[in-house]
């Protein structure tokens, strides 16, 4: 290897490693690992608000207002597949209390509507369609209920638990359960004291493989905004002792970045709508995000180690509109085109540590099941080199997180064929996937140094791309 690989390396701070050793033991569960691999999936806000043109229903809407005459959950799934999404999460019960399934715990459901003469069941249709199309099925259920007469009393906790039991019994498997932390007044003017401990125990008992979302998990956390943007520093770990979903959650800054030494593995999910609102509004048909905007959201969510949950609301017919589907297909095309050719796949790769140079083919073999381990106690780097200069403006790094998230800071040096340093990039966390973009430069090698780590970092892959300059993260 030439002199580029032997450039100055940063020392690992041994005392910091010893102090933070315990943090490296915080690991994802198998269900959380599977969730990380999903990357991108759809949210479907659907209910009475779709027909009343509201975002938050009042709970007193007539059940007959819900009547999606052309509902086709197979169409939703076809759109999701065309977009490259891995699943769909449906708002089974929003704050207005209306249930998209005929719950025996409420009188404000599809059973009381005119849709299909009260015989319809949106959850059943979507869960069946997701199985048909190989998509994961998720359910949003708000504990706030502006309709239920028992809301604001201890009896309502029994109601909410009963509803969750119906969900898992009749519509599983449910990959993700989404809890909204909103807590307003019910029809009696009272607020509910949610029994979060009991809620969590119910899910754990009925469906232990379901990953639960809320501000503080326990499986996945809110990212702290509804813009679809994770922190530039994004830890998958979070300490939640003493916090609750909703008003008693950690600060949005903490949720956005996580805790470097957090006690629990609770990674961030970035929720954002393809439209200005969450429910369908005809007036927003011309305000759908463009494929380019969606691509940049992908860079700032998935590209920072989080997952992207993109809301695509069906209209009053019960269909995803052409405005949304065209944008989604365009988004998929941009990902395929721009991440289609990894310039560094099967390049020459080297691992330099303690003055010893060895080959490290795992970081350029295109296989995310292999990787190269940093010792965490020596000056070292990994280099990737091709024969001739090529234009690059995007580098993608993958960290193996099965054993925990370890990289806390890194340095990338980009060299050209003349051994000249043309670009230097410094970053903090990597996580499952880190996408770094910059103005295009001509290079033939990349050198990665892990400058700070909680434990032995494993890099699974280093990729290089030339993406459309208009897509470079702003």
Kinemage of the C-alpha trace (Angstrom):
@kinemage 1
@onewidth
@group {chain A} dominant
@subgroup {mainchain}
@vectorlist {calphas} color= white
{ca unk a 1} P 0.000 0.000 0.000
{ca unk a 2} L 1.300 3.506 -0.771
{ca unk a 3} L 2.020 6.365 1.555
{ca unk a 4} L -1.611 7.463 1.719
{ca unk a 5} L -2.419 4.554 3.997
{ca unk a 6} L 0.462 5.472 6.295
{ca unk a 7} L -0.715 9.052 6.859
{ca unk a 8} L -1.055 10.307 10.407
{ca unk a 9} L -3.631 8.443 12.512
{ca unk a 10} L -5.541 9.675 15.524
{ca unk a 11} L -4.932 8.035 18.900
{ca unk a 12} L -7.774 6.198 20.592
{ca unk a 13} L -8.261 7.599 24.093
{ca unk a 14} L -7.811 4.558 26.296
{ca unk a 15} L -9.344 6.040 29.447
{ca unk a 16} L -12.501 6.981 27.588
{ca unk a 17} L -12.762 3.454 26.265
{ca unk a 18} L -12.447 1.974 29.740
{ca unk a 19} L -15.036 4.391 31.118
{ca unk a 20} L -17.537 3.637 28.392
{ca unk a 21} L -16.989 -0.117 28.089
{ca unk a 22} L -20.352 -0.918 29.660
{ca unk a 23} L -22.162 1.134 27.021
{ca unk a 24} L -20.931 -1.187 24.290
{ca unk a 25} L -22.882 -3.974 25.974
{ca unk a 26} L -26.203 -2.271 25.154
{ca unk a 27} L -27.363 -4.276 22.146
{ca unk a 28} L -30.429 -4.461 19.939
{ca unk a 29} L -32.826 -7.364 20.255
{ca unk a 30} L -33.356 -9.604 17.204
{ca unk a 31} L -36.665 -7.794 16.591
{ca unk a 32} L -34.925 -4.420 16.716
{ca unk a 33} L -32.212 -5.616 14.338
{ca unk a 34} L -34.900 -6.725 11.885
{ca unk a 35} L -36.543 -3.306 12.283
{ca unk a 36} L -33.245 -1.545 11.461
{ca unk a 37} L -33.070 -3.484 8.200
{ca unk a 38} L -36.467 -2.181 7.077
{ca unk a 39} L -35.054 1.343 6.545
{ca unk a 40} L -38.174 2.817 4.930
{ca unk a 41} L -41.906 2.138 5.224
{ca unk a 42} L -45.219 3.966 4.924
{ca unk a 43} L -47.614 5.544 7.415
{ca unk a 44} L -51.306 5.673 6.452
{ca unk a 45} L -53.333 8.284 8.330
{ca unk a 46} L -56.928 7.336 7.597
{ca unk a 47} L -60.242 7.813 9.395
{ca unk a 48} L -63.084 10.312 9.861
{ca unk a 49} L -60.607 13.187 9.435
{ca unk a 50} L -60.161 12.029 5.838
{ca unk a 51} L -63.797 12.971 5.211
{ca unk a 52} L -64.155 16.036 7.479
{ca unk a 53} L -60.971 17.732 6.229
{ca unk a 54} L -59.592 17.915 9.793
{ca unk a 55} L -56.246 16.948 11.267
{ca unk a 56} L -57.509 16.314 14.796
{ca unk a 57} L -61.119 15.135 14.997
{ca unk a 58} L -63.292 16.252 17.913
{ca unk a 59} L -64.630 12.797 18.690
{ca unk a 60} L -68.254 13.754 18.060
{ca unk a 61} L -68.194 13.075 14.315
{ca unk a 62} L -71.070 10.930 13.069
{ca unk a 63} L -69.909 7.402 12.278
{ca unk a 64} L -71.687 7.608 8.922
{ca unk a 65} L -69.131 10.166 7.719
{ca unk a 66} L -66.641 7.308 7.265
{ca unk a 67} L -67.474 5.739 3.905
{ca unk a 68} L -64.490 4.912 1.642
{ca unk a 69} L -66.569 3.490 -1.192
{ca unk a 70} L -63.584 2.306 -3.268
{ca unk a 71} L -61.249 1.206 -0.467
{ca unk a 72} L -58.513 -1.020 -1.891
{ca unk a 73} L -55.734 -1.977 0.503
{ca unk a 74} L -54.150 -4.039 -2.267
{ca unk a 75} L -53.619 -0.744 -4.106
{ca unk a 76} L -51.915 0.699 -1.031
{ca unk a 77} L -49.582 -2.279 -0.981
{ca unk a 78} L -48.835 -2.076 -4.702
{ca unk a 79} L -47.846 1.564 -4.240
{ca unk a 80} L -45.700 0.674 -1.230
{ca unk a 81} L -43.916 -2.067 -3.183
{ca unk a 82} L -43.346 0.260 -6.140
{ca unk a 83} L -41.809 2.779 -3.726
{ca unk a 84} L -39.479 0.186 -2.210
{ca unk a 85} L -41.161 0.541 1.181
{ca unk a 86} L -40.990 -2.483 3.491
{ca unk a 87} L -44.311 -2.097 5.303
{ca unk a 88} L -47.365 -0.002 6.195
{ca unk a 89} L -48.476 1.341 9.581
{ca unk a 90} L -52.187 2.261 9.773
{ca unk a 91} L -53.847 4.704 12.198
{ca unk a 92} L -56.256 2.153 13.663
{ca unk a 93} L -57.519 4.696 16.218
{ca unk a 94} L -56.598 8.372 16.182
{ca unk a 95} L -57.376 10.918 18.906
{ca unk a 96} L -61.032 11.120 17.800
{ca unk a 97} L -61.497 7.565 19.077
{ca unk a 98} L -62.912 6.118 15.847
{ca unk a 99} L -61.780 2.503 15.403
{ca unk a 100} L -61.029 1.186 11.921
{ca unk a 101} L -61.966 -2.268 13.190
{ca unk a 102} L -65.253 -3.354 14.849
{ca unk a 103} L -63.988 -3.185 18.417
{ca unk a 104} L -66.285 -4.515 21.087
{ca unk a 105} L -64.855 -1.900 23.446
{ca unk a 106} L -66.279 1.075 21.553
{ca unk a 107} L -69.463 2.216 19.841
{ca unk a 108} L -67.536 4.577 17.571
{ca unk a 109} L -66.209 2.160 14.935
{ca unk a 110} L -66.578 0.977 11.360
{ca unk a 111} L -69.383 -1.255 12.624
{ca unk a 112} L -71.541 1.823 13.224
{ca unk a 113} L -70.685 3.363 9.844
{ca unk a 114} L -72.505 2.951 6.526
{ca unk a 115} L -69.401 1.563 4.895
{ca unk a 116} L -70.159 -1.991 3.764
{ca unk a 117} L -73.333 -1.800 5.849
{ca unk a 118} L -71.274 -1.936 9.018
{ca unk a 119} L -69.556 -5.183 8.001
{ca unk a 120} L -66.247 -3.650 6.956
{ca unk a 121} L -62.885 -3.969 8.716
{ca unk a 122} L -59.987 -1.838 7.451
{ca unk a 123} L -57.433 -3.594 9.639
{ca unk a 124} L -58.428 -7.005 8.346
{ca unk a 125} L -58.221 -5.877 4.731
{ca unk a 126} L -54.828 -4.223 5.204
{ca unk a 127} L -53.298 -7.030 7.251
{ca unk a 128} L -54.359 -9.550 4.586
{ca unk a 129} L -53.036 -7.333 1.775
{ca unk a 130} L -49.692 -6.846 3.525
{ca unk a 131} L -49.258 -10.611 3.828
{ca unk a 132} L -50.141 -10.982 0.142
{ca unk a 133} L -47.512 -8.454 -0.950
{ca unk a 134} L -44.814 -9.440 1.529
{ca unk a 135} L -45.013 -6.218 3.538
{ca unk a 136} L -44.715 -5.758 7.286
{ca unk a 137} L -47.928 -4.694 9.022
{ca unk a 138} L -47.930 -2.063 11.752
{ca unk a 139} L -50.641 -0.408 13.845
{ca unk a 140} L -50.900 3.099 15.316
{ca unk a 141} L -53.285 3.356 18.256
{ca unk a 142} L -53.642 6.595 20.195
{ca unk a 143} L -54.393 6.215 23.901
{ca unk a 144} L -56.167 9.574 23.798
{ca unk a 145} L -59.856 9.136 23.009
{ca unk a 146} L -62.087 12.175 22.529
{ca unk a 147} L -65.164 9.982 22.142
{ca unk a 148} L -65.096 7.171 24.696
{ca unk a 149} L -67.283 7.846 27.773
{ca unk a 150} L -64.849 6.055 30.092
{ca unk a 151} L -61.871 8.213 29.081
{ca unk a 152} L -60.553 10.024 32.161
{ca unk a 153} L -61.355 7.108 34.490
{ca unk a 154} L -59.426 4.019 35.546
{ca unk a 155} L -61.872 1.927 33.525
{ca unk a 156} L -60.495 3.381 30.295
{ca unk a 157} L -57.131 1.692 30.876
{ca unk a 158} L -59.067 -1.594 30.767
{ca unk a 159} L -60.649 -0.426 27.502
{ca unk a 160} L -57.297 0.414 25.931
{ca unk a 161} L -55.773 -2.896 27.007
{ca unk a 162} L -58.816 -4.699 25.621
{ca unk a 163} L -58.404 -2.932 22.284
{ca unk a 164} L -54.747 -3.917 22.078
{ca unk a 165} L -55.669 -7.524 22.808
{ca unk a 166} L -58.086 -7.402 19.873
{ca unk a 167} L -55.348 -6.070 17.616
{ca unk a 168} L -52.844 -8.788 18.437
{ca unk a 169} L -55.397 -11.582 18.524
{ca unk a 170} L -57.191 -10.772 15.270
{ca unk a 171} L -54.693 -8.996 13.037
{ca unk a 172} L -51.202 -10.226 13.873
{ca unk a 173} L -48.397 -10.530 13.367
{ca unk a 174} L -47.921 -6.838 14.081
{ca unk a 175} L -44.327 -5.782 13.410
{ca unk a 176} L -44.601 -2.329 14.978
{ca unk a 177} L -47.100 -0.872 17.442
{ca unk a 178} L -47.162 2.914 17.428
{ca unk a 179} L -48.229 4.774 20.581
{ca unk a 180} L -48.954 8.472 20.311
{ca unk a 181} L -48.230 10.217 23.610
{ca unk a 182} L -50.997 12.819 23.187
{ca unk a 183} L -53.139 13.257 26.294
{ca unk a 184} L -55.994 15.735 26.072
{ca unk a 185} L -59.472 15.934 27.500
{ca unk a 186} L -62.155 13.364 26.754
{ca unk a 187} L -65.896 13.954 26.322
{ca unk a 188} L -66.274 14.324 30.109
{ca unk a 189} L -63.643 17.068 30.223
{ca unk a 190} L -61.142 14.851 32.046
{ca unk a 191} L -57.663 13.703 31.115
{ca unk a 192} L -56.540 10.105 31.446
{ca unk a 193} L -53.739 8.821 33.662
{ca unk a 194} L -52.257 6.254 31.297
{ca unk a 195} L -51.044 3.001 32.821
{ca unk a 196} L -47.939 2.741 30.626
{ca unk a 197} L -46.484 -0.094 32.698
{ca unk a 198} L -49.562 -2.217 32.091
{ca unk a 199} L -49.685 -1.260 28.423
{ca unk a 200} L -46.082 -2.409 27.926
{ca unk a 201} L -46.660 -5.643 29.820
{ca unk a 202} L -49.699 -6.371 27.644
{ca unk a 203} L -47.669 -6.118 24.437
{ca unk a 204} L -44.773 -8.061 25.897
{ca unk a 205} L -47.117 -10.886 26.883
{ca unk a 206} L -49.187 -11.021 23.698
{ca unk a 207} L -46.556 -10.282 21.076
{ca unk a 208} L -42.974 -10.126 22.402
{ca unk a 209} L -41.518 -9.710 18.895
{ca unk a 210} L -43.529 -6.543 18.232
{ca unk a 211} L -41.360 -3.410 18.404
{ca unk a 212} L -43.184 -0.638 20.276
{ca unk a 213} L -42.791 3.029 19.308
{ca unk a 214} L -43.374 6.026 21.561
{ca unk a 215} L -41.385 9.091 22.594
{ca unk a 216} L -39.307 6.733 24.731
{ca unk a 217} L -39.917 3.331 23.172
{ca unk a 218} L -39.434 0.818 24.690
{ca unk a 219} L -38.540 -0.491 21.223
{ca unk a 220} L -38.182 2.631 19.075
{ca unk a 221} L -38.125 6.335 19.977
{ca unk a 222} L -39.540 9.426 18.343
{ca unk a 223} L -36.778 11.447 16.687
{ca unk a 224} L -37.959 14.692 18.298
{ca unk a 225} L -39.476 16.340 15.200
{ca unk a 226} L -41.965 15.610 12.442
{ca unk a 227} L -39.637 16.775 9.683
{ca unk a 228} L -38.102 13.371 9.004
{ca unk a 229} L -34.623 14.450 10.152
{ca unk a 230} L -32.359 12.565 12.563
{ca unk a 231} L -29.484 14.173 14.423
{ca unk a 232} L -26.114 14.454 12.692
{ca unk a 233} L -24.986 12.662 15.829
{ca unk a 234} L -27.473 9.855 16.361
{ca unk a 235} L -27.053 7.265 19.099
{ca unk a 236} L -29.304 4.243 19.170
{ca unk a 237} L -29.129 4.248 22.947
{ca unk a 238} L -31.276 6.258 25.351
{ca unk a 239} L -31.791 6.465 29.097
{ca unk a 240} L -35.519 6.663 29.827
{ca unk a 241} L -35.687 6.122 33.600
{ca unk a 242} L -38.121 8.637 35.095
{ca unk a 243} L -39.614 9.649 31.718
{ca unk a 244} L -42.964 8.880 30.077
{ca unk a 245} L -44.376 9.302 26.559
{ca unk a 246} L -45.913 12.689 25.876
{ca unk a 247} L -45.402 15.713 28.121
{ca unk a 248} L -42.973 13.864 30.404
{ca unk a 249} L -40.674 12.743 27.590
{ca unk a 250} L -37.008 13.832 27.308
{ca unk a 251} L -36.230 17.052 25.431
{ca unk a 252} L -36.530 16.957 21.655
{ca unk a 253} L -32.776 17.596 21.387
{ca unk a 254} L -32.113 14.454 23.430
{ca unk a 255} L -34.561 12.421 21.365
{ca unk a 256} L -32.926 13.675 18.181
{ca unk a 257} L -29.403 12.656 19.180
{ca unk a 258} L -29.952 9.883 21.734
{ca unk a 259} L -27.583 9.364 24.657
{ca unk a 260} L -23.991 8.353 23.994
{ca unk a 261} L -24.041 6.245 27.156
{ca unk a 262} L -27.744 5.404 27.194
{ca unk a 263} L -28.908 2.404 29.226
{ca unk a 264} L -31.304 1.003 26.625
{ca unk a 265} L -31.283 0.294 22.890
{ca unk a 266} L -34.063 2.582 21.621
{ca unk a 267} L -33.215 3.758 18.076
{ca unk a 268} L -34.823 6.731 16.329
{ca unk a 269} L -37.645 6.602 13.821
{ca unk a 270} L -38.165 9.658 11.596
{ca unk a 271} L -41.844 10.290 10.901
{ca unk a 272} L -42.799 12.834 8.245
{ca unk a 273} L -45.691 13.323 5.837
{ca unk a 274} L -45.433 13.432 2.066
{ca unk a 275} L -47.932 16.323 2.306
{ca unk a 276} L -48.148 19.337 4.650
{ca unk a 277} L -50.866 17.552 6.663
{ca unk a 278} L -51.133 14.014 8.004
{ca unk a 279} L -54.635 13.228 6.752
{ca unk a 280} L -55.719 13.627 3.141
{ca unk a 281} L -56.830 17.104 2.051
{ca unk a 282} L -57.665 17.742 -1.587
{ca unk a 283} L -56.238 21.255 -1.298
{ca unk a 284} L -52.799 19.667 -0.771
{ca unk a 285} L -52.771 17.616 -3.981
{ca unk a 286} L -50.336 20.122 -5.483
{ca unk a 287} L -48.158 20.226 -2.339
{ca unk a 288} L -46.848 16.649 -2.400
{ca unk a 289} L -43.103 16.417 -1.786
{ca unk a 290} L -41.051 15.843 -4.916
{ca unk a 291} L -38.894 12.748 -5.462
{ca unk a 292} L -35.847 14.968 -4.912
{ca unk a 293} L -37.177 16.201 -1.568
{ca unk a 294} L -37.909 12.632 -0.499
{ca unk a 295} L -34.391 11.567 -1.480
{ca unk a 296} L -32.888 14.277 0.709
{ca unk a 297} L -35.109 13.186 3.598
{ca unk a 298} L -33.734 9.684 3.079
{ca unk a 299} L -30.204 11.062 3.388
{ca unk a 300} L -31.106 12.796 6.673
{ca unk a 301} L -32.922 9.844 8.212
{ca unk a 302} L -31.723 6.474 6.945
{ca unk a 303} L -28.438 8.168 6.070
{ca unk a 304} L -27.957 9.051 9.736
{ca unk a 305} L -28.691 5.592 11.112
{ca unk a 306} L -32.441 6.015 11.683
{ca unk a 307} L -35.494 4.630 9.852
{ca unk a 308} L -37.841 6.677 7.667
{ca unk a 309} L -41.609 6.441 8.275
{ca unk a 310} L -43.238 8.359 5.431
{ca unk a 311} L -46.922 9.209 5.760
{ca unk a 312} L -48.938 8.727 2.561
{ca unk a 313} L -52.629 9.317 3.394
{ca unk a 314} L -55.359 7.595 1.358
{ca unk a 315} L -58.131 9.841 0.054
{ca unk a 316} L -61.893 9.696 0.656
{ca unk a 317} L -62.258 6.898 -1.873
{ca unk a 318} L -59.858 4.796 0.169
{ca unk a 319} L -57.078 5.031 -2.415
{ca unk a 320} L -53.595 6.541 -2.573
{ca unk a 321} L -53.766 9.292 -5.178
{ca unk a 322} L -51.721 9.518 -8.354
{ca unk a 323} L -50.051 12.666 -6.976
{ca unk a 324} L -48.523 10.652 -4.133
{ca unk a 325} L -47.790 7.471 -6.062
{ca unk a 326} L -45.950 9.312 -8.837
{ca unk a 327} L -43.719 10.996 -6.250
{ca unk a 328} L -43.062 7.682 -4.518
{ca unk a 329} L -42.133 5.865 -7.721
{ca unk a 330} L -39.863 8.777 -8.644
{ca unk a 331} L -38.228 8.531 -5.219
{ca unk a 332} L -37.556 4.829 -5.760
{ca unk a 333} L -36.086 5.552 -9.189
{ca unk a 334} L -33.700 8.134 -7.729
{ca unk a 335} L -32.476 5.673 -5.095
{ca unk a 336} L -31.965 2.953 -7.678
{ca unk a 337} L -30.151 5.223 -10.123
{ca unk a 338} L -27.928 7.035 -7.645
{ca unk a 339} L -27.045 4.065 -5.451
{ca unk a 340} L -26.875 1.603 -8.316
{ca unk a 341} L -23.122 1.688 -8.978
{ca unk a 342} L -20.790 1.391 -6.011
{ca unk a 343} L -17.466 2.654 -7.330
{ca unk a 344} L -15.559 0.882 -4.558
{ca unk a 345} L -17.156 -2.538 -4.822
{ca unk a 346} L -14.429 -5.210 -4.970
{ca unk a 347} L -11.705 -2.542 -4.752
{ca unk a 348} L -8.347 -3.253 -3.124
{ca unk a 349} L -8.742 -2.829 0.623
{ca unk a 350} L -6.230 -2.667 3.452
{ca unk a 351} L -6.262 -2.560 7.228
{ca unk a 352} L -3.303 -0.815 8.860
{ca unk a 353} L -2.812 -1.191 12.600
{ca unk a 354} L 0.300 -0.978 14.738
{ca unk a 355} L 2.408 -0.544 11.610
{ca unk a 356} L 1.144 -3.849 10.206
{ca unk a 357} L -0.644 -3.864 6.865
{ca unk a 358} L -3.073 -6.608 5.879
{ca unk a 359} L -5.794 -7.024 3.294
{ca unk a 360} L -9.362 -6.371 4.364
{ca unk a 361} L -11.637 -7.503 1.515
{ca unk a 362} L -14.745 -7.560 3.703
{ca unk a 363} L -15.235 -3.780 3.531
{ca unk a 364} L -15.657 -3.775 -0.248
{ca unk a 365} L -17.183 -7.178 -1.003
{ca unk a 366} L -20.765 -5.913 -1.230
{ca unk a 367} L -21.769 -8.285 1.575
{ca unk a 368} L -23.258 -6.646 4.671
{ca unk a 369} L -22.842 -9.902 6.594
{ca unk a 370} L -19.047 -9.461 6.690
{ca unk a 371} L -16.883 -6.728 8.158
{ca unk a 372} L -13.519 -5.528 9.444
{ca unk a 373} L -12.973 -5.098 13.172
{ca unk a 374} L -11.036 -2.228 14.699
{ca unk a 375} L -9.074 -3.250 17.794
{ca unk a 376} L -10.118 -0.154 19.763
{ca unk a 377} L -6.707 0.038 21.400
{ca unk a 378} L -4.298 0.828 18.547
{ca unk a 379} L -3.774 3.482 15.905
{ca unk a 380} L -5.405 2.048 12.829
{ca unk a 381} L -7.335 2.720 9.663
{ca unk a 382} L -8.982 0.947 6.744
{ca unk a 383} L -8.226 1.963 3.171
{ca unk a 384} L -10.073 1.338 -0.105
{ca unk a 385} L -8.279 1.937 -3.401
{ca unk a 386} L -9.100 1.668 -7.104
{ca unk a 387} L -6.704 1.900 -10.044
{ca unk a 388} L -7.713 5.261 -11.513
{ca unk a 389} L -9.310 8.470 -10.318
{ca unk a 390} L -13.088 8.564 -10.406
{ca unk a 391} L -15.482 11.326 -9.519
{ca unk a 392} L -17.181 10.761 -6.147
{ca unk a 393} L -19.545 12.924 -4.078
{ca unk a 394} L -21.085 10.370 -1.747
{ca unk a 395} L -19.585 7.879 0.713
{ca unk a 396} L -21.728 5.357 2.577
{ca unk a 397} L -20.461 3.643 5.731
{ca unk a 398} L -22.026 0.658 7.490
{ca unk a 399} L -21.283 -0.225 11.098
{ca unk a 400} L -22.077 -3.655 12.499
{ca unk a 401} L -24.497 -2.900 15.348
{ca unk a 402} L -25.323 -6.446 16.440
{ca unk a 403} L -22.935 -6.038 19.366
{ca unk a 404} L -23.813 -2.395 20.031
{ca unk a 405} L -23.038 0.991 18.529
{ca unk a 406} L -19.375 1.827 19.070
{ca unk a 407} L -18.022 4.544 16.774
{ca unk a 408} L -18.236 7.983 18.409
{ca unk a 409} L -16.013 9.858 15.951
{ca unk a 410} L -14.303 9.148 12.653
{ca unk a 411} L -12.190 10.749 9.963
{ca unk a 412} L -12.310 10.141 6.211
{ca unk a 413} L -9.400 11.116 3.988
{ca unk a 414} L -9.937 11.117 0.225
{ca unk a 415} L -6.880 10.966 -2.054
{ca unk a 416} L -6.337 11.174 -5.781
{ca unk a 417} L -3.961 9.103 -7.904
{ca unk a 418} L -1.146 11.593 -7.244
{ca unk a 419} L -1.333 10.810 -3.507
{ca unk a 420} L -2.780 14.261 -2.890
{ca unk a 421} L -5.333 14.736 -0.126
{ca unk a 422} L -8.352 16.289 -1.844
{ca unk a 423} L -10.990 15.989 0.862
{ca unk a 424} L -11.092 15.494 4.635
{ca unk a 425} L -14.341 14.687 6.413
{ca unk a 426} L -14.931 14.438 10.150
{ca unk a 427} L -18.003 12.815 11.665
{ca unk a 428} L -19.354 11.425 14.899
{ca unk a 429} L -21.674 8.403 14.898
{ca unk a 430} L -22.076 5.906 12.072
{ca unk a 431} L -24.720 3.433 13.220
{ca unk a 432} L -26.303 0.975 10.824
{ca unk a 433} L -25.817 3.295 7.847
{ca unk a 434} L -24.203 6.687 7.356
{ca unk a 435} L -24.518 8.618 4.084
{ca unk a 436} L -22.036 11.448 3.594
{ca unk a 437} L -22.328 13.792 0.616
{ca unk a 438} L -20.087 16.610 -0.595
{ca unk a 439} L -19.155 18.463 -3.812
{ca unk a 440} L -17.735 15.979 -6.318
{ca unk a 441} L -13.990 15.303 -6.280
{ca unk a 442} L -11.726 13.039 -8.346
{ca unk a 443} L -10.293 10.326 -6.092
{ca unk a 444} L -8.931 6.809 -6.219
{ca unk a 445} L -8.803 5.947 -2.518
{ca unk a 446} L -10.521 6.476 0.813
{ca unk a 447} L -8.963 6.073 4.236
{ca unk a 448} L -11.207 5.652 7.287
{ca unk a 449} L -9.888 6.191 10.795
{ca unk a 450} L -12.035 5.584 13.861
{ca unk a 451} L -10.936 8.340 16.204
{ca unk a 452} L -13.185 7.583 19.149
{ca unk a 453} L -15.114 4.469 20.081
{ca unk a 454} L -16.940 2.847 22.960
{ca unk a 455} L -15.637 -0.567 22.015
{ca unk a 456} L -14.237 -2.392 19.029
{ca unk a 457} L -15.979 -0.890 15.979
{ca unk a 458} L -16.769 -3.230 13.091
{ca unk a 459} L -17.109 -1.614 9.662
{ca unk a 460} L -19.151 -3.788 7.342
{ca unk a 461} L -18.805 -1.810 4.128
{ca unk a 462} L -17.382 1.370 2.599
{ca unk a 463} L -19.166 2.472 -0.569
{ca unk a 464} L -18.556 5.324 -2.982
{ca unk a 465} L -21.012 6.895 -5.421
{ca unk a 466} L -21.423 9.738 -7.846
{ca unk a 467} L -24.970 10.918 -7.243
{ca unk a 468} L -26.801 13.731 -9.014
{ca unk a 469} L -25.361 16.990 -7.697
{ca unk a 470} L -28.894 18.299 -7.124
{ca unk a 471} L -29.375 15.523 -4.560
{ca unk a 472} L -26.326 16.315 -2.472
{ca unk a 473} L -27.593 17.008 1.040
{ca unk a 474} L -28.050 20.720 1.689
